[in-house]
Amino acid sequence: MAEPSQEEILELIWTLDEESGKVERDTLIKKIHLPIAEQILDTLISEDYVTISDNEVALTKKGIANARLIIRRHRLAERLLNDVLDVKEDVMDSSACKFEHILDEEVTASICTLLGHPVTCPHGKAIPAGECCEKANKEIRPVVMPLSDLKSGDDAKIAYIVTKYHGRLDRLSSMGLLPGVQIHLHQRQPTYVIQMGETQIALDTAIARDVYVRLV
Amino acid sequence: MSVLDRDKYKVALVGNPNVGKSVIFGLLTGKYVTVSNYPGTTVEVSRGICSGLGGGIEVVDTPGANSLIPLSEDESVTRDMLLEEYKKHVVQVVDAKNLRRGLFITTQLAEMGLPVVITLNMWDELLDRGMNIDVTVLQEKLRVPIIKTIATHRVGVSALFSSIPNAKVPNLYVDYGKVIEEGISKIEKILQGNTTVNERALAIMLLSGDEVLEEKLRRKFPDPAFVEIHSIRNSIQAHFGSPLSYVINIKRANFVDTLVKKVTLNLKKEKETHPITRGIFFYFLVPVASFFMGYKLMALLMYLISSRFSLNGGLIFMLPLVVGGISSLGFSAYLYLKEYKTKSTIAGALGRITMHPVAAFPLLVIILWIVYKLVGEFGAGTCVDFFEEKVFGRSLVPSGGFDLSISLPFIHKTYIFTHINFQGFNYYFGLLAQKLVDKDNIIFELFLNEQSGLVQVGLTYAIAIVFPIVGFFFLAFGIMEDSGYLPRLAVMVDKIFKRIGLNGKAVLPMVLGLGCDTMATLTTRILNTKKERIIATLLLALAIPCSAQLGVISSVLGRVSGIYFALYVFIICTQLLLVGYLSSKVLPGAPSDFLMEIPPFRMPKVSNILVKTFYRIHWFLKEAVPLFMVGTLALFVATKVGILSFVERMGAPITRNFLGLPAETTHGFILGFLRRDYGAVSIFKTLEEKGGSGGINPKQLLISLVVITLFIPCLANFLVMIKEQGAKTAFLMFAFIMPYSILIGGILRVILQQFP
């Protein structure tokens, strides 16, 4: 894996390429603002991240793969800071720069899932898709979903119940609707009717949204 | 205190909703409480004496509860009763096919330390579904008497009788894990020695955040104790992400699950309906019934529009047949594919089709139509006429007797056996009275006056109406209730009811209101929140016509034209929705959850329905008839003193100028307070007289009937409103309903004027 400073340069090349379609060596050096800029660039070339021909800088296959991940982490971090944590823009930029170096793959995937696999950053630039996004795309129906998303005739197990109302939770659990219980969705209209063992229970949409189930 | 007295205990019946507690209560005590296939019908504790078991032991029936850590009013009634200070043996009624939910309660009873006998009721339904319970193993684990019963057939009841003295505390102990257990023992120490049941049970309830219990205990324990309990609860809660009550429920449920797995056997041989019965049902009954349904629906629709569009005879003949055919094909094919092929039972198929998102609605219309035929036409028409004209008759005019005959349908032949020369009770009573006093005497008038005599009007109407209309309605209602149709109706109307601040559960009082609003107002207690109870009470008083009134209105309007009857229904429904919607916005409080158990579709037991109808009529006679008498007396006094004519004079300008009705109809509106249907009849007669040879003015009739439907409820209903909601709320509703109904009448008049 590249060093933080190398990562910064890879990121810069990606962004410049994204903006203007080509990256000139001199512009790049100027933009880096570091005395050892040329040195780092040379290392990147020797480690086969970057190639230079006719003053034009391009990422190698390995370089693209790395830069892609860095960009993804950065922009997801921006989304997280902006959307969820509601951080101001200047803080967001500087924090995102730190985040991109410390997030590992698993955490990145979790953040991506949490944010619902976003496709653009707050500035409107594309967030490269990760494995988790592709997976989410393929499986149109997520593994765990609210009861209200089941189709009639589906069999499912209750995974968990999330509700704001204490009373609702107690009422459901004393009726026997608890995590682990297998249910069969009879019908969705006019009201949800589920079969649980030998008991048939009718419940309204508000409750059905709070009960999360896993298909079996 | 003698030895005997000290050993005396009471028997408490406890169990989930709709498991048959009330049936068993009836068998133990010989006392009747309303039994139905609708969860939550018992809203009060009923008490009775069981004469067996060595002399008078008190038996207490409780509302069904899913948990003894209460979440609703009825559940807290049950729990509070168990906390009362006397010795008691609990008979826990368990629906054998829902053992898991039953044992959930058993663990709570064990924590309370109460001696228990368990009855596994509806044992037959368990076997029908191809399941079995190893009672021996269960008994070994629980160490309490366990009895298999089929209460509706009295199976196992004597065994239950003899086992009650041997009740034991169930040998069940749920371990809630280290953190919670430590908290329980800390709270146990605080509560020590001061409670009627085991401290452990109370500690668990307090940890679950049971506020009702906390209030109760505050009377016994000093405040610092509760500060400590709260801090214990908070420190335990910090260990868990979900509310503590939920964590406790999950632990309990897991414990029960393990137990249930050990004792249930799955035979995997669900009892199948006999192939011939199935064949008849799917190949004959379904096609025929659904053809009839489609035919009738179309015919009804054409009747409603016939006055607007002139249709030619061929079309009138063909259209219903075609629709009937389509309906027959559709239903048969659907049921054949969905139900016949999957080998489901007839009851199962009916249970599903009656809440099917599409098919259930035409079914509903047809069921309502059948109920109308039975109650509105046969009950309110034929039977009322017979009772009123022939059996009771008039005090001064002989009725002329009647023929004892039999009419054969389809061939239109009537065989007359004999003529009964009976002139009516009132006529004979009048003859008798005239021997004592002159017919202009005030005493004679008090009893036999044509307009307001206690016997001639009060008693005659009460009896002549009670048996036919209310009786037939309760019969129909009983069938809907016991078959399990009502809860399915609740499923269907839930979405609409949500709009008016209620939920599907409110279908029971609303439908019952079509029979008798007074009785329905009492059943609003089954609703969850105060807001729902107020809305339901208001809507019953405002827009639900009772069967007596509906019978009169539909026959009167039906005679005039179909379209006016349809308009009437439309206006009343709109008002129901509008006022419900507005009051749900105005009144504070969130809508409550609709979470309801749907009991299986069952073949109703004729004896149960008859008994139930009998008790409902009995109730009606006892509660409502005295009110009719009081009302008639009030009417008599008001007429004689002149108040009535004064009020009529006051109201007449409004009736005449605002509603555009003859001033004489005011009389009918005032009568409506005493008897809603009588008011309608009176108005109809007035309009008929005014119309003269030109016939009745249908617009005037429609306006007046809409107003009298919306107008103030009858006296009996009003008194029950005061009893249930308090005088203030009842008078506020009264003050709203009176001007509102007249306003709607006025608006309707203006709208109708636009159409020539």
Interface residues (C-beta under 8 A of the other chain):
Chain A: I161 Y165 H166 G167 R168 L169 D170 R171 L172 S173 S174 M175 G176 L178 P179 G180 H186 Q187 R188 Q189 P190 T191 V193 G197 E198 T199 Q200 I201 A202 L203 D204 A206 I207
Chain B: N66 S67 I69 L71 S72 K97 N98 R100 R101 F104 R129 M131 S208 G209 S242 P243 S245 Y246 N249 I250 A253 N254 D257 G351 R352 M355 H356 P357 P487 A490 V491 M492 V493 D494 K495 K498 N503 G504 D593 F594 L595 M596 E597 I598 P599 P600
